[in-house]
């Protein structure tokens, strides 16, 4: 079992920045793909970013490309999401997720929430205009 705990959410003005952290325990996640998803009020959960262990590039949703950066520190068993130039439409609950990395999977599978086995409880991000 992998336990995930998100932190770093909060209230920020438009144009500001936040860094979310996802601390994993139970197992080392160095061989796991990690994703950040979000759910805004009245909307479906959507992928924000994903990182695996072999891609030359990470995955980002078009809406956050160039503003958000996903990274991982395997020594700390932690994944981060640096969010810059935040917009009111970024307001959502942000969830961290993990799935064992499979080299046979196509990249797009890591953008699908159904591919992930472990989820955190989420952290609220609110961006005021």
C-alpha positions in Angstrom: 0.0 0.0 0.0 1.0 3.5 -0.7 -0.2 6.4 1.4 -0.2 9.9 -0.1 -0.6 13.2 1.7 -0.9 16.5 -0.1 0.1 19.8 1.4 0.7 23.4 0.3 -2.7 24.5 -0.9 -4.2 27.7 0.2 -5.6 31.1 -1.0 -3.6 33.1 -3.4 -4.3 36.1 -5.6 -4.3 35.8 -9.4 -0.8 35.9 -10.8 0.6 34.4 -7.6 2.4 31.1 -7.0 2.0 28.0 -4.8 4.0 24.8 -4.5 2.1 21.6 -3.7 3.8 18.7 -2.1 2.8 15.0 -2.1 4.5 12.9 0.5 4.4 9.2 0.0 4.8 6.5 2.6 4.4 2.8 2.9 6.6 2.1 -0.2 9.2 4.0 -2.1 7.6 5.6 -5.1 10.8 5.9 -7.2 9.4 3.3 -9.6 5.9 4.8 -9.6 4.4 7.2 -12.0 2.9 10.1 -10.1 0.2 12.4 -11.2 -1.6 15.6 -10.1 -5.3 15.9 -10.8 -7.8 18.5 -9.8 -11.5 18.8 -9.5 -13.2 22.2 -9.7 -16.7 22.8 -8.4 -19.2 21.3 -10.7 -16.6 19.8 -13.0 -15.1 16.4 -13.6 -11.7 15.5 -12.2 -9.0 16.3 -14.7 -5.3 15.6 -15.2 -3.0 18.5 -14.4 0.5 16.9 -14.8 2.2 13.5 -14.6 5.7 12.3 -14.2 7.2 8.9 -14.7 10.6 7.5 -14.5 11.7 7.1 -18.2 10.0 9.9 -20.2 12.2 12.6 -21.6 9.4 15.0 -21.0 6.6 15.2 -18.4 2.9 15.4 -19.2 1.0 18.6 -18.8 -2.6 19.6 -19.5 -2.8 22.3 -22.1 -4.4 24.7 -19.6 -1.3 24.6 -17.3 1.5 24.1 -19.9 4.2 26.7 -19.3 2.8 27.7 -15.8 3.0 24.5 -13.8 6.0 22.2 -13.3 5.9 18.7 -11.8 9.0 17.3 -10.2 10.0 14.5 -7.8 12.6 13.9 -5.1 13.0 10.2 -4.8 15.3 10.6 -1.7 12.3 12.3 0.1 9.7 10.1 -1.5 7.9 13.3 -2.5 6.4 14.8 -5.7 5.9 18.5 -6.2 3.7 20.7 -8.3 5.0 24.2 -8.7 2.2 26.5 -9.9 3.0 29.9 -11.2 0.9 32.6 -12.8 -2.2 31.2 -11.1 -5.6 32.0 -12.5 -9.1 32.0 -10.9 -9.9 29.0 -13.1 -7.1 27.0 -11.4 -9.3 27.0 -8.3 -9.9 23.3 -7.4 -9.1 20.5 -5.0 -5.8 19.1 -6.1 -5.1 15.4 -5.7 -1.9 13.4 -5.9 -2.0 9.9 -7.3 0.4 7.0 -7.9 0.6 4.0 -10.0 3.3 1.5 -10.6 5.2 2.5 -13.8 4.7 0.1 -16.7 7.1 0.6 -19.6 4.5 -1.0 -22.0 1.9 1.7 -21.3 1.5 4.5 -23.8 2.1 7.9 -22.4 -1.5 8.9 -22.6 -2.5 6.2 -20.1 -0.7 8.2 -17.4 -3.1 11.1 -18.0 -6.1 8.9 -17.3 -7.2 8.9 -13.6 -8.4 5.3 -14.0 -4.7 4.2 -14.4 -3.9 5.3 -10.8 -4.2 3.0 -7.9 -3.4 5.3 -4.9 -4.8 8.7 -4.1 -4.4 11.3 -1.5 -7.1 13.2 0.2 -6.6 16.4 -1.7 -5.6 20.0 -0.9 -7.7 23.0 -1.7 -6.3 25.7 -4.0 -8.3 28.9 -4.3 -7.2 31.7 -6.6 -8.9 35.1 -6.1 -9.3 37.6 -8.9 
